[in-house]
Amino acid sequence: MRDRLVRDRGYHPGLDGVRAVAILLVLGQHAMTRPFIDGFVGVTVFFCLSGYLITTLLVRELHTGTIDVRAFYRRRAARLWPALVTVVAVTIMVLLIHRHDLSAGLAYRRTLGVEQIFAPAAAAVTYTTGLFDWSGHVFATYDYFNYTWSLSVEEQFYLLWPFALLVGYRRNPRLFALLTVALVAISLGLNLYLGLSRDVKYDPHEYFGTDTNALPILVGSLLAIILVNDWLSRTLRRLAPCALLAVALLPALAYVNGTHRPSLVIVAGTALTLVTLIGVVTQPRSAVGSLLASGPMRWLGERSYSIYLWNVLARIAVLSLFGHTVVGDIVWIAMFVVLAEASFRFVERPLRARLAGKPGVSVRPVSDPVGAW
């Protein structure tokens, strides 16, 4: 009965492992010794997984009635905001207390406080960081809040996606799937054009653009529509055995220096994540499914959002003390694990249940995941 419920809700334990792979890739880029150059491919993995999970949830709602848009947004806010607001508040306090360049004088501190601290903090909690980065807006404290660009891209997408499903998918699922394919093709073409036509290190449009990063979310969403409707089952079965290879190639992609063409990294990361998801979902007892569903991977995946939020602040603190050293990596890992675990246990889980308006239900991320995180 439990296995049937898990399948009906669209949850596979290995998906937590996919989150774990994604956060490990990101951490590989953030580490003091930086073993991964293109660890930002982990964000692409999160985006693709997000599209699959959220669209599965919404399409299943449509198959049983309609989408409760208000409840959807309430769950999203309950899942993301408590930890985000906590980290932003702590970061603001750290900046006001410890940044010597912001404390030279009261009038000076007021001027810089609004521009360098509170403005990017406001962008972080309103999911507009990506728009600022894309438009070339530079904050003096961007290192402290810039990681929230990925949250802004994701939430901007989900601001519209439920309504698109309500209007399009409910009327004609096959036509809507074809339209999604067209959107995937447009985003793919844009990424290929940007990646192949110029050589710019971390171009804001390529790296932070909502249109370029829509590719993995749309691909994950399309996979959800296909699987829920049981389309292309033969093709998916043929791709599933390649999932283990795809997981192995993700770190290789992160290791190669593609910082001058991030859009090509997005394309490659999307393709590898798609194959990984197909393997995990269609063959959960395969080698890759069992690996990603293991206890350590699931533990890490469940805390990936907290780790993503806290590791940047921990990195800045450790980097100032230990520099780019292995000792710094060890201290950094210990620091963000403690912070993330405390956030997960005492902020995320209790407030998620309370703010979602469903007391007594499990707060484990099953059918209402973080999405990207």
C-alpha positions, 0 to 999 in steps of 0.5 A: 500500500505504501509503495502504491501511495508513493507512486501515485504521488509521483515520488521516488526516493532516488529523486532526493539523490538527484538533489544531492548530486546537484548540491554536491556540484554547486559545493564543488565550485564554492569550495575553497580549493574549487575542484569544479570550475563549472559547478553551476551546472548543479543549478541546471540539475535543480531546475530540471528536477524542479520542472519535473516535480512541480509539473507532475504535481500540477498535472495530477491535480488537473487529472483529478479536478483543477489546480488550486492556485492559491494553495500552490503558492501558499505551499511554495511560500511555506517551503521557501520563505522561512529559511530564506528570510532567516539566512537573509536576516542573519546576513544583514546582521553580519554585514552591519556588525562586521563590515568595517567599510560600512561602519566608518560613520553614521551618515556614511553607513546609512547611505551604503546600508540602503544601497549595498545591503538592504537593496540586494536583501530585498531583491533576495526575498522578493525573487528578483535577484536574477533580474538585477544580475541580468540587467547588469545591476551591481551590488557591493555585497553581491557575494552575500546575496547573489546566490538567490538568483536561481530562486528568482528564476524558478519562482518567476517561472512558476508565477505563470506556469500553473495558469498556462497548465490551466488554460492550455493543458486542461483543454488539449494535453497533446497540443500543450505538450507540442507547445512546450516542445516549441518553447524548449526548441526556442530556449535551446536555440537561444542557448546554442546561439549565445554559446557558439557565437561569442566568447564572454566570461560569465555573461549576465544574460547567459548565466542569469537569464530567465530565458536561457535557464528556462530550458532545463525547467521546460525539459523537466516539465515536458518529461512530467507531462509525458510520464503522467500520460504514459507517452513514449514509453518505449523511447524512455525505456531505451534511454533509462540504462544510460542514466548511470553514465549521465550521472557520472558525466555531470561531475566531468562537465562541472570539472571542465572550464566552460565559464566563457560559454555557460549557455552550452553548460546549461544545454549539456547539463539539461541533457544529462539530467533528463537522462538521469531523471528518466532512469530514476523514475522509470527504473527505480530499482536499477543501479543508478536508482538504488545509488541515488536512493541510498541513505546518505544521498537522500539525507543530503538531498533533503537538506540541499536547500538549507545547504545552498542557502547557508554555504555562501555565508559560511564560505565568506567567513572561512575564506577570510580566516583560512584562505583557499586551503584544504583546512578551509574546506574542512572547516567550511563543510562542518560550519554549513552542515551544522547551520543547515541542519539547525535550519532544516530542523528548527526553521524549515520543517516546523514553519512549513507545516504551520504556514502551509495550513496543513497541521499534522501532515508530513512535512517531508518533501514528497509531492510538494518539493522545493523545486530547484532546491 
